C-alpha cells in the first residue's frame, strides 16, 4: 500500500510540474494564409513562440468573424489590423500592436495585352470589397496616372485572393490587385505586373490586433507574443535564404517561386514592427472618407506599441 501511495504521489507531482510548465495556448486568427504574415510563420517554425512558452493556433476567419471572435474572447489576437483600425476609430475597444509590413504588399496584375494602367481605361478591375484598403490602393494607383478608378474603369467586388486570381485567369476581369505568391504565379503564366502599389503609397499592413482587456489583463502574454513576432520579423528581413526555405515549406511552392515571392515581400518589410504617423494617417483618412461620422482620431485610440517598444529596448540592451 505504501508503495502504491508513493507511486500515486509521484504521478501527481509530475502532473503538477507538467501543468506548471505547460505552454500557454494562444489563438490568433488570420483572414487567409498569406505570405504577408511571414514573420508569424517564421516565429512558429523557428521556435520563437516556444521560447515564450506559447502554443500558437492560427484559425482562418473572415475579417468580420475575426472581429466578433476577438471581442467575445473566442480568440486572443487576430491579423486583420486594417479593419480593426477602423473599428477602433469608431470606439471599439481594440488596439493594433504590431505590423509586419510598412507598405501595402499589393501588386496590380493585368491581362498580358495591357502594358500600362492607362490602357485599363473602361476595363473591369476586381477588388475585395468597397471601402477596404485594396480599393483605396487601386484608386491611388489610378490617380498616379491621372485617372479616376471609379469614373475611368469599372470596379467589381469579387472577394478573397483566390477568387480574384481565378477571375483574372478566366478573363472575367481585366486586372486585379494580388499579394505574393499570386503576383509571381500570374507572371509565370504570362500576366503582366503593372505596379507594386507600395511605390504609390505608404501605409502599414499585415498587422495584429487585440482587445484593450487583453492588453490590461494579460500584458505579459501580449509582450511575449510581440517579442516572438519581432524576432520573426528580424529573422525574415535579415536571413533571406532561410526565410525562402520557410516559404517553400509553408506554401508548397518551388524554390524559384519562393525566391521571387521573397523579393516581393522584402519591398514591404517593416523596419521595427511599428508604423509611422503618416502611414496611420492614410488609414484614418480612408475611414473618414468612407464614414463621415468619424471625426478626429488620436493615434493612441487605434494603436498601442508600448509592449513593442519595451521589447525593442530590451533587445538593444
PADO-857388 format. One record per residue (C-alpha): x, y, z; residue number from 1; residue in one letter. Coordinates in steps of 0.001 Angstrom, whole numbers, plus 500000, padded with zeros to 6 digits. Layout:
<sites>
<site east="X" north="Y" up="Z" num="NUM" residu="A"/>
...
</sites>
This chain:
<sites>
<site east="500000" north="500000" up="500000" num="1" residu="X"/>
<site east="502861" north="502381" up="500875" num="2" residu="X"/>
<site east="504466" north="501714" up="497513" num="3" residu="X"/>
<site east="501167" north="502344" up="495756" num="4" residu="X"/>
<site east="500712" north="505642" up="497613" num="5" residu="X"/>
<site east="504264" north="506662" up="496716" num="6" residu="X"/>
<site east="503595" north="505939" up="493039" num="7" residu="X"/>
<site east="500349" north="507923" up="493118" num="8" residu="X"/>
<site east="502109" north="510799" up="494872" num="9" residu="X"/>
<site east="504946" north="510854" up="492323" num="10" residu="X"/>
<site east="502497" north="510772" up="489426" num="11" residu="X"/>
<site east="500548" north="513624" up="490989" num="12" residu="X"/>
<site east="503705" north="515685" up="491477" num="13" residu="X"/>
<site east="504686" north="515014" up="487887" num="14" residu="X"/>
<site east="501267" north="516130" up="486666" num="15" residu="X"/>
<site east="501529" north="519352" up="488683" num="16" residu="X"/>
<site east="505003" north="520003" up="487305" num="17" residu="X"/>
<site east="503821" north="519338" up="483767" num="18" residu="X"/>
<site east="500853" north="521657" up="484268" num="19" residu="X"/>
<site east="503064" north="524405" up="485686" num="20" residu="X"/>
<site east="505362" north="524193" up="482692" num="21" residu="X"/>
<site east="502664" north="523752" up="480067" num="22" residu="X"/>
<site east="502776" north="526193" up="477169" num="23" residu="X"/>
<site east="500015" north="528792" up="477091" num="24" residu="X"/>
<site east="497689" north="528186" up="474161" num="25" residu="X"/>
<site east="497008" north="531318" up="472149" num="26" residu="X"/>
<site east="494525" north="531658" up="469289" num="27" residu="X"/>
<site east="495476" north="534184" up="466609" num="28" residu="X"/>
<site east="493065" north="534305" up="463674" num="29" residu="X"/>
<site east="494210" north="535134" up="460142" num="30" residu="X"/>
<site east="491962" north="536128" up="457216" num="31" residu="X"/>
<site east="493973" north="533849" up="454904" num="32" residu="X"/>
<site east="497304" north="532073" up="454834" num="33" residu="X"/>
<site east="499065" north="534980" up="453177" num="34" residu="X"/>
<site east="502819" north="535296" up="452744" num="35" residu="X"/>
<site east="502425" north="538807" up="454117" num="36" residu="X"/>
<site east="502306" north="537129" up="457535" num="37" residu="X"/>
<site east="505762" north="535604" up="457032" num="38" residu="X"/>
<site east="507140" north="536891" up="460390" num="39" residu="X"/>
<site east="504423" north="534896" up="462175" num="40" residu="X"/>
<site east="505269" north="531691" up="460306" num="41" residu="X"/>
<site east="508985" north="532269" up="460848" num="42" residu="X"/>
<site east="508342" north="532694" up="464580" num="43" residu="X"/>
<site east="506390" north="529446" up="464588" num="44" residu="X"/>
<site east="508882" north="527384" up="462586" num="45" residu="X"/>
<site east="511980" north="528760" up="464299" num="46" residu="X"/>
<site east="510570" north="528118" up="467766" num="47" residu="X"/>
<site east="510253" north="531744" up="468839" num="48" residu="X"/>
<site east="506751" north="531182" up="470243" num="49" residu="X"/>
<site east="508014" north="528088" up="472030" num="50" residu="X"/>
<site east="510768" north="530211" up="473583" num="51" residu="X"/>
<site east="507992" north="532401" up="475014" num="52" residu="X"/>
<site east="506111" north="529335" up="476348" num="53" residu="X"/>
<site east="503324" north="529914" up="473810" num="54" residu="X"/>
<site east="501493" north="527289" up="471806" num="55" residu="X"/>
<site east="500179" north="529236" up="468814" num="56" residu="X"/>
<site east="496980" north="528300" up="466983" num="57" residu="X"/>
<site east="496099" north="530191" up="463772" num="58" residu="X"/>
<site east="492496" north="529535" up="462673" num="59" residu="X"/>
<site east="491374" north="531145" up="459404" num="60" residu="X"/>
<site east="488447" north="533569" up="459736" num="61" residu="X"/>
<site east="486852" north="536207" up="457549" num="62" residu="X"/>
<site east="487517" north="539699" up="458959" num="63" residu="X"/>
<site east="484075" north="540309" up="460444" num="64" residu="X"/>
<site east="484043" north="536886" up="462100" num="65" residu="X"/>
<site east="487534" north="537527" up="463445" num="66" residu="X"/>
<site east="486459" north="540863" up="464958" num="67" residu="X"/>
<site east="483424" north="539263" up="466591" num="68" residu="X"/>
<site east="485509" north="536385" up="467928" num="69" residu="X"/>
<site east="488103" north="538799" up="469301" num="70" residu="X"/>
<site east="485543" north="540945" up="471095" num="71" residu="X"/>
<site east="483791" north="537874" up="472516" num="72" residu="X"/>
<site east="487043" north="536375" up="473767" num="73" residu="X"/>
<site east="486898" north="533312" up="471489" num="74" residu="X"/>
<site east="490282" north="534316" up="470080" num="75" residu="X"/>
<site east="493090" north="536297" up="471697" num="76" residu="X"/>
<site east="494563" north="538181" up="468713" num="77" residu="X"/>
<site east="493980" north="538483" up="465002" num="78" residu="X"/>
<site east="495797" north="539612" up="461869" num="79" residu="X"/>
<site east="493056" north="541869" up="460496" num="80" residu="X"/>
<site east="494503" north="545196" up="461561" num="81" residu="X"/>
<site east="493327" north="547177" up="458518" num="82" residu="X"/>
<site east="489685" north="546916" up="459511" num="83" residu="X"/>
<site east="490468" north="546741" up="463246" num="84" residu="X"/>
<site east="491873" north="550258" up="462980" num="85" residu="X"/>
<site east="488555" north="551435" up="461549" num="86" residu="X"/>
<site east="486562" north="549771" up="464335" num="87" residu="X"/>
<site east="488881" north="551295" up="466942" num="88" residu="X"/>
<site east="488437" north="554720" up="465349" num="89" residu="X"/>
<site east="484691" north="554271" up="465841" num="90" residu="X"/>
<site east="485144" north="553367" up="469508" num="91" residu="X"/>
<site east="485615" north="549592" up="469614" num="92" residu="X"/>
<site east="487952" north="548521" up="472474" num="93" residu="X"/>
<site east="490606" north="547186" up="470074" num="94" residu="X"/>
<site east="494232" north="548168" up="469649" num="95" residu="X"/>
<site east="496714" north="547186" up="466957" num="96" residu="X"/>
<site east="500050" north="546197" up="468483" num="97" residu="X"/>
<site east="502363" north="545158" up="465625" num="98" residu="X"/>
<site east="502756" north="545487" up="461857" num="99" residu="X"/>
<site east="504748" north="543137" up="459663" num="100" residu="X"/>
<site east="504792" north="545483" up="456658" num="101" residu="X"/>
<site east="505422" north="549207" up="456336" num="102" residu="X"/>
<site east="503844" north="549373" up="452884" num="103" residu="X"/>
<site east="500928" north="547509" up="451287" num="104" residu="X"/>
<site east="502263" north="544309" up="449744" num="105" residu="X"/>
<site east="499868" north="544632" up="446809" num="106" residu="X"/>
<site east="500591" north="544173" up="443118" num="107" residu="X"/>
<site east="498324" north="545321" up="440292" num="108" residu="X"/>
<site east="498215" north="542438" up="437807" num="109" residu="X"/>
<site east="496579" north="542608" up="434371" num="110" residu="X"/>
<site east="495948" north="540554" up="431276" num="111" residu="X"/>
<site east="499072" north="540211" up="429115" num="112" residu="X"/>
<site east="497905" north="542711" up="426476" num="113" residu="X"/>
<site east="497835" north="545633" up="428922" num="114" residu="X"/>
<site east="501175" north="547371" up="429318" num="115" residu="X"/>
<site east="500130" north="550333" up="431470" num="116" residu="X"/>
<site east="497415" north="551472" up="433843" num="117" residu="X"/>
<site east="496342" north="553961" up="431181" num="118" residu="X"/>
<site east="495285" north="551036" up="428997" num="119" residu="X"/>
<site east="492836" north="549897" up="431686" num="120" residu="X"/>
<site east="490524" north="552773" up="430874" num="121" residu="X"/>
<site east="486995" north="551374" up="430549" num="122" residu="X"/>
<site east="488068" north="547925" up="431800" num="123" residu="X"/>
<site east="486900" north="545713" up="434676" num="124" residu="X"/>
<site east="489025" north="545770" up="437838" num="125" residu="X"/>
<site east="488499" north="543172" up="440558" num="126" residu="X"/>
<site east="488669" north="544298" up="444199" num="127" residu="X"/>
<site east="487839" north="542609" up="447519" num="128" residu="X"/>
<site east="485077" north="544909" up="448710" num="129" residu="X"/>
<site east="484225" north="548569" up="448590" num="130" residu="X"/>
<site east="485772" north="550687" up="451334" num="131" residu="X"/>
<site east="488756" north="548474" up="452102" num="132" residu="X"/>
<site east="492462" north="549188" up="451675" num="133" residu="X"/>
<site east="492723" north="547314" up="448366" num="134" residu="X"/>
<site east="490076" north="549589" up="446857" num="135" residu="X"/>
<site east="491992" north="552559" up="448275" num="136" residu="X"/>
<site east="495264" north="551282" up="446807" num="137" residu="X"/>
<site east="493614" north="550689" up="443431" num="138" residu="X"/>
<site east="492197" north="554219" up="443358" num="139" residu="X"/>
<site east="495558" north="555718" up="444281" num="140" residu="X"/>
<site east="497301" north="553681" up="441583" num="141" residu="X"/>
<site east="494899" north="555149" up="439026" num="142" residu="X"/>
<site east="495318" north="558652" up="440462" num="143" residu="X"/>
<site east="499055" north="558304" up="439963" num="144" residu="X"/>
<site east="498325" north="558040" up="436232" num="145" residu="X"/>
<site east="495898" north="560966" up="436253" num="146" residu="X"/>
<site east="492833" north="558717" up="436210" num="147" residu="X"/>
<site east="489815" north="558105" up="438418" num="148" residu="X"/>
<site east="489276" north="554383" up="439028" num="149" residu="X"/>
<site east="485528" north="554766" up="439533" num="150" residu="X"/>
<site east="484990" north="557013" up="436540" num="151" residu="X"/>
<site east="487550" north="555602" up="434107" num="152" residu="X"/>
<site east="487117" north="551900" up="434928" num="153" residu="X"/>
<site east="484558" north="549551" up="436462" num="154" residu="X"/>
<site east="485386" north="548243" up="439940" num="155" residu="X"/>
<site east="483861" north="544843" up="440669" num="156" residu="X"/>
<site east="483649" north="543435" up="444199" num="157" residu="X"/>
<site east="484904" north="539845" up="443972" num="158" residu="X"/>
<site east="486291" north="538839" up="447367" num="159" residu="X"/>
<site east="489223" north="536822" up="448634" num="160" residu="X"/>
<site east="492577" north="536437" up="446823" num="161" residu="X"/>
<site east="491872" north="533041" up="445288" num="162" residu="X"/>
<site east="488636" north="534308" up="443756" num="163" residu="X"/>
<site east="490296" north="537400" up="442300" num="164" residu="X"/>
<site east="493122" north="535344" up="440786" num="165" residu="X"/>
<site east="490611" north="532900" up="439301" num="166" residu="X"/>
<site east="488566" north="535779" up="437845" num="167" residu="X"/>
<site east="491643" north="537298" up="436173" num="168" residu="X"/>
<site east="492825" north="533909" up="434916" num="169" residu="X"/>
<site east="489390" north="533202" up="433425" num="170" residu="X"/>
<site east="489186" north="536639" up="431791" num="171" residu="X"/>
<site east="486218" north="537767" up="433894" num="172" residu="X"/>
<site east="488170" north="540894" up="434897" num="173" residu="X"/>
<site east="490970" north="542727" up="433134" num="174" residu="X"/>
<site east="493072" north="543458" up="436199" num="175" residu="X"/>
<site east="493116" north="542948" up="439950" num="176" residu="X"/>
<site east="495280" north="543525" up="442999" num="177" residu="X"/>
<site east="497010" north="540431" up="444410" num="178" residu="X"/>
<site east="499573" north="539536" up="447060" num="179" residu="X"/>
<site east="502582" north="537164" up="446918" num="180" residu="X"/>
<site east="502876" north="534479" up="445694" num="181" residu="X"/>
<site east="499950" north="535193" up="443357" num="182" residu="X"/>
<site east="501788" north="538007" up="441578" num="183" residu="X"/>
<site east="504696" north="535620" up="440888" num="184" residu="X"/>
<site east="502462" north="532746" up="439767" num="185" residu="X"/>
<site east="500486" north="535062" up="437475" num="186" residu="X"/>
<site east="503691" north="536449" up="435961" num="187" residu="X"/>
<site east="504791" north="532886" up="435261" num="188" residu="X"/>
<site east="501543" north="532400" up="433308" num="189" residu="X"/>
<site east="502160" north="535498" up="431213" num="190" residu="X"/>
<site east="500083" north="538051" up="433093" num="191" residu="X"/>
<site east="501604" north="541498" up="433460" num="192" residu="X"/>
<site east="502613" north="543215" up="436702" num="193" residu="X"/>
<site east="501723" north="546867" up="436169" num="194" residu="X"/>
<site east="502573" north="548267" up="439573" num="195" residu="X"/>
<site east="503819" north="547481" up="443050" num="196" residu="X"/>
<site east="501353" north="549606" up="444979" num="197" residu="X"/>
<site east="503837" north="550214" up="447759" num="198" residu="X"/>
<site east="505551" north="552540" up="445298" num="199" residu="X"/>
<site east="502342" north="554570" up="445010" num="200" residu="X"/>
<site east="501545" north="554978" up="448701" num="201" residu="X"/>
<site east="502783" north="554169" up="452182" num="202" residu="X"/>
<site east="500617" north="552693" up="454881" num="203" residu="X"/>
<site east="501274" north="549819" up="457309" num="204" residu="X"/>
<site east="499678" north="546447" up="456671" num="205" residu="X"/>
<site east="499680" north="542823" up="457825" num="206" residu="X"/>
<site east="499125" north="543970" up="461388" num="207" residu="X"/>
<site east="497995" north="542199" up="464547" num="208" residu="X"/>
<site east="495352" north="543452" up="466956" num="209" residu="X"/>
<site east="493889" north="542557" up="470325" num="210" residu="X"/>
<site east="491407" north="543935" up="472820" num="211" residu="X"/>
<site east="492090" north="546569" up="475440" num="212" residu="X"/>
<site east="491051" north="543985" up="478021" num="213" residu="X"/>
<site east="493690" north="541522" up="476792" num="214" residu="X"/>
<site east="496301" north="544274" up="476940" num="215" residu="X"/>
<site east="495312" north="545177" up="480505" num="216" residu="X"/>
<site east="494768" north="541706" up="481965" num="217" residu="X"/>
<site east="497363" north="539717" up="480021" num="218" residu="X"/>
<site east="500019" north="542287" up="479299" num="219" residu="X"/>
<site east="502870" north="539826" up="479902" num="220" residu="X"/>
<site east="501393" north="537400" up="477371" num="221" residu="X"/>
<site east="500966" north="540201" up="474832" num="222" residu="X"/>
<site east="504568" north="541239" up="475335" num="223" residu="X"/>
<site east="505733" north="537657" up="474809" num="224" residu="X"/>
<site east="503621" north="537446" up="471658" num="225" residu="X"/>
<site east="505108" north="540681" up="470357" num="226" residu="X"/>
<site east="508637" north="539504" up="471189" num="227" residu="X"/>
<site east="508134" north="536339" up="469111" num="228" residu="X"/>
<site east="506687" north="538345" up="466206" num="229" residu="X"/>
<site east="509506" north="540878" up="466410" num="230" residu="X"/>
<site east="512116" north="538113" up="466303" num="231" residu="X"/>
<site east="510250" north="536603" up="463333" num="232" residu="X"/>
<site east="510322" north="539939" up="461523" num="233" residu="X"/>
<site east="514047" north="540497" up="462133" num="234" residu="X"/>
<site east="514822" north="536947" up="461015" num="235" residu="X"/>
<site east="512707" north="537294" up="457855" num="236" residu="X"/>
<site east="514400" north="540557" up="456970" num="237" residu="X"/>
<site east="517981" north="539609" up="457783" num="238" residu="X"/>
<site east="518145" north="535920" up="456826" num="239" residu="X"/>
<site east="516644" north="535668" up="453338" num="240" residu="X"/>
<site east="517918" north="532212" up="452366" num="241" residu="X"/>
<site east="516404" north="530513" up="455400" num="242" residu="X"/>
<site east="513224" north="532563" up="455062" num="243" residu="X"/>
<site east="512902" north="531464" up="451431" num="244" residu="X"/>
<site east="513079" north="527850" up="452613" num="245" residu="X"/>
<site east="510224" north="528542" up="455033" num="246" residu="X"/>
<site east="508171" north="529973" up="452146" num="247" residu="X"/>
<site east="508830" north="526785" up="450166" num="248" residu="X"/>
<site east="507689" north="524536" up="453001" num="249" residu="X"/>
<site east="504710" north="526532" up="454263" num="250" residu="X"/>
<site east="503219" north="527450" up="450899" num="251" residu="X"/>
<site east="504419" north="524397" up="448989" num="252" residu="X"/>
<site east="505949" north="526358" up="446145" num="253" residu="X"/>
<site east="509105" north="525598" up="444218" num="254" residu="X"/>
<site east="512419" north="527270" up="445019" num="255" residu="X"/>
<site east="512215" north="529786" up="442161" num="256" residu="X"/>
<site east="508702" north="530905" up="443122" num="257" residu="X"/>
<site east="509708" north="531164" up="446784" num="258" residu="X"/>
<site east="512730" north="533291" up="445872" num="259" residu="X"/>
<site east="510689" north="535669" up="443684" num="260" residu="X"/>
<site east="507963" north="535862" up="446324" num="261" residu="X"/>
<site east="510505" north="536751" up="448992" num="262" residu="X"/>
<site east="511841" north="539536" up="446769" num="263" residu="X"/>
<site east="508286" north="540889" up="446514" num="264" residu="X"/>
<site east="507753" north="540663" up="450277" num="265" residu="X"/>
<site east="511084" north="542311" up="451060" num="266" residu="X"/>
<site east="509863" north="545517" up="449413" num="267" residu="X"/>
<site east="507394" north="545968" up="452266" num="268" residu="X"/>
<site east="509046" north="544593" up="455411" num="269" residu="X"/>
<site east="508576" north="546796" up="458443" num="270" residu="X"/>
<site east="511794" north="548031" up="459997" num="271" residu="X"/>
<site east="510733" north="547504" up="463596" num="272" residu="X"/>
<site east="507078" north="546360" up="463782" num="273" residu="X"/>
<site east="505678" north="549837" up="464443" num="274" residu="X"/>
<site east="504055" north="552269" up="461998" num="275" residu="X"/>
<site east="504776" north="555829" up="461017" num="276" residu="X"/>
<site east="502283" north="558541" up="461923" num="277" residu="X"/>
<site east="501993" north="559380" up="458218" num="278" residu="X"/>
<site east="501166" north="555778" up="457357" num="279" residu="X"/>
<site east="498492" north="555550" up="460040" num="280" residu="X"/>
<site east="497074" north="558851" up="458822" num="281" residu="X"/>
<site east="496445" north="557222" up="455406" num="282" residu="X"/>
<site east="494222" north="554674" up="457150" num="283" residu="X"/>
<site east="492441" north="557381" up="459139" num="284" residu="X"/>
<site east="491815" north="559489" up="456035" num="285" residu="X"/>
<site east="490261" north="556445" up="454364" num="286" residu="X"/>
<site east="487949" north="555828" up="457360" num="287" residu="X"/>
<site east="486844" north="559435" up="457400" num="288" residu="X"/>
<site east="486055" north="559476" up="453676" num="289" residu="X"/>
<site east="484020" north="556276" up="453971" num="290" residu="X"/>
<site east="482231" north="557245" up="457204" num="291" residu="X"/>
<site east="481511" north="560939" up="457780" num="292" residu="X"/>
<site east="480634" north="560224" up="461425" num="293" residu="X"/>
<site east="484320" north="559591" up="462223" num="294" residu="X"/>
<site east="485909" north="562815" up="463402" num="295" residu="X"/>
<site east="489445" north="563440" up="464583" num="296" residu="X"/>
<site east="491192" north="560249" up="465664" num="297" residu="X"/>
<site east="494089" north="560253" up="468131" num="298" residu="X"/>
<site east="496667" north="557621" up="467205" num="299" residu="X"/>
<site east="496659" north="556155" up="470729" num="300" residu="X"/>
<site east="492986" north="555370" up="470198" num="301" residu="X"/>
<site east="493800" north="552818" up="467493" num="302" residu="X"/>
<site east="497326" north="551523" up="468240" num="303" residu="X"/>
<site east="499355" north="550591" up="471311" num="304" residu="X"/>
<site east="503037" north="549998" up="470601" num="305" residu="X"/>
<site east="504159" north="550130" up="474232" num="306" residu="X"/>
<site east="504773" north="546365" up="474545" num="307" residu="X"/>
<site east="506723" north="546501" up="471271" num="308" residu="X"/>
<site east="508770" north="549474" up="472488" num="309" residu="X"/>
<site east="509641" north="547562" up="475668" num="310" residu="X"/>
<site east="510728" north="544552" up="473619" num="311" residu="X"/>
<site east="512903" north="546680" up="471369" num="312" residu="X"/>
<site east="514563" north="548422" up="474342" num="313" residu="X"/>
<site east="515357" north="545057" up="475886" num="314" residu="X"/>
<site east="516801" north="543747" up="472630" num="315" residu="X"/>
<site east="519055" north="546793" up="472271" num="316" residu="X"/>
<site east="520498" north="546459" up="475808" num="317" residu="X"/>
</sites>
